[in-house]
Amino acid sequence: MAASLSRNDARESFREDDYRAYLISRNSPPVVHPACGVRLKRWRVRLDRAVNATDRMLHRMIEALARSKTRRIQRELQLRGIRYAQRTDDDPSSTR
């Protein structure tokens, strides 16, 4: 900055030079590593996906158990002489 105030130098100095010198001499900002927050967010996403996958699997198992139990009850009723109207859309090939 002193060079810009004294015009006795043989070379001409400009404000841009002072600003460049300031940029070079200033302390660099601290490096911030957001690793902890990002890591927690990633783990949360993974946990949510695992919970959702487990939830879907359990729902499928419950539906399969309910269908098999219904079929078993229908067969038992038919063996005892009670005709139970069967649904045609309940077979496994129609759900694909």
C-alpha positions as CSV (number, residue, x, y, z in Angstrom):
1,M,0.0,0.0,0.0
2,A,2.9,2.3,0.7
3,A,4.0,2.0,-2.9
4,S,0.7,3.4,-4.1
5,L,0.9,6.5,-1.9
6,S,4.4,7.5,-2.8
7,R,4.6,8.5,-6.5
8,N,8.4,9.0,-6.4
9,D,9.1,5.5,-7.8
10,A,10.3,5.2,-11.4
11,R,7.6,2.6,-12.0
12,E,3.9,3.3,-12.0
13,S,1.8,1.4,-9.5
14,F,-1.9,0.8,-9.7
15,R,-4.6,-0.2,-7.3
16,E,-4.9,-3.6,-9.0
17,D,-1.3,-4.3,-8.0
18,D,-2.1,-3.5,-4.4
19,Y,-5.2,-5.8,-4.5
20,R,-3.1,-8.6,-6.0
21,A,-0.5,-8.2,-3.3
22,Y,-3.3,-8.3,-0.7
23,L,-4.8,-11.5,-2.2
24,I,-1.4,-13.2,-2.2
25,S,-0.5,-12.1,1.4
26,R,-3.7,-12.8,3.1
27,N,-4.3,-16.0,5.1
28,S,-6.2,-18.7,3.3
29,P,-9.6,-19.7,4.8
30,P,-9.6,-22.9,6.9
31,V,-10.5,-26.0,5.0
32,V,-13.8,-27.3,6.2
33,H,-14.5,-31.0,5.9
34,P,-18.2,-31.7,6.0
35,A,-17.4,-35.4,6.3
36,C,-19.4,-36.1,9.4
37,G,-22.6,-34.5,8.3
38,V,-22.4,-36.1,4.8
39,R,-21.5,-39.5,6.3
40,L,-24.5,-39.3,8.6
41,K,-26.8,-38.4,5.7
42,R,-25.5,-41.3,3.7
43,W,-26.0,-43.7,6.6
44,R,-29.6,-42.4,7.1
45,V,-30.4,-43.0,3.4
46,R,-29.0,-46.5,3.6
47,L,-30.9,-47.2,6.7
48,D,-34.1,-45.9,5.2
49,R,-33.6,-48.1,2.1
50,A,-33.0,-51.1,4.3
51,V,-36.1,-50.5,6.4
52,N,-38.2,-50.0,3.3
53,A,-36.9,-53.2,1.7
54,T,-37.6,-55.1,4.9
55,D,-41.1,-53.6,5.1
56,R,-41.8,-54.7,1.5
57,M,-40.5,-58.2,2.2
58,L,-42.6,-58.6,5.3
59,H,-45.7,-57.3,3.4
60,R,-45.2,-59.8,0.7
61,M,-44.7,-62.6,3.2
62,I,-47.9,-61.7,5.0
63,E,-49.9,-61.6,1.7
64,A,-48.5,-65.0,0.7
65,L,-49.4,-66.5,4.1
66,A,-52.9,-65.1,3.8
67,R,-53.4,-66.5,0.3
68,S,-52.1,-69.9,1.3
69,K,-54.3,-70.0,4.4
70,T,-57.3,-69.0,2.3
71,R,-56.6,-71.7,-0.2
72,R,-56.2,-74.3,2.6
73,I,-59.5,-73.2,4.2
74,Q,-61.2,-73.5,0.8
75,R,-59.8,-77.0,0.2
76,E,-61.0,-78.0,3.7
77,L,-64.5,-76.7,3.1
78,Q,-64.6,-78.5,-0.3
79,L,-63.6,-81.8,1.4
80,R,-66.4,-81.3,3.9
81,G,-68.9,-80.8,1.0
82,I,-69.2,-77.0,1.2
83,R,-68.5,-75.5,-2.2
84,Y,-66.7,-72.3,-1.9
85,A,-66.6,-69.9,-4.9
86,Q,-63.0,-69.6,-5.9
87,R,-61.5,-66.4,-7.2
88,T,-59.9,-66.6,-10.6
89,D,-57.6,-63.7,-10.1
90,D,-55.9,-65.2,-7.1
91,D,-53.5,-67.5,-9.0
92,P,-49.8,-66.6,-8.9
93,S,-49.5,-66.3,-12.7
94,S,-52.0,-63.5,-12.9
95,T,-50.1,-61.3,-10.5
96,R,-47.0,-61.0,-12.6
